[in-house]
Amino acid sequence: MNLKVEQKDELTVVYLEGRFDAYSAPDVNSQMESLSEKQETPQLIVNLQDVVFVDSTALATLVQAMKRCRQKDGDLRLSDLKQPVRMIFELTRLDRAFEIHVTEEAAITAYRA
C-alpha cells in the first residue's frame, strides 16, 4: 500500500494505492490520525482511484478517520472508487455513512459549496 498526501488550499487529499487490507491498515490509520490532529477542522478527501481491494479492517480504518474528523467539526469524503471497491461500500451500506464523489474535483467542489 502506497500513501501520498497533498494539500489543496484548506483541504488535504490522501491518495491510496494497492490493496487496503489488515496488513496495510495500521500504517494508514497512523497517517490519518496524524493528519486529523494537525488541523483544527480537518477536511480530508481520500482518493481511492488506485485501490484494488478493501477488507473490513480497511473499512473500519476509514470509519475511525471519519469519526475523528467529525469530532473536530471536519469531515472525510471519498472519491474515485472503482466499481469493485464501490460495491463493498454498497454491500456494507457504508455508502450511506460516507459522502462519496465520482471524482476528486467533485469532492473539492462539494467542500467549497
Helices and strands as residue ranges (DSSP letters): E 2-8, E 11-20, H 25-38, E 43-54, H 56-71, E 75-79, H 83-91, E 99-101, H 104-112
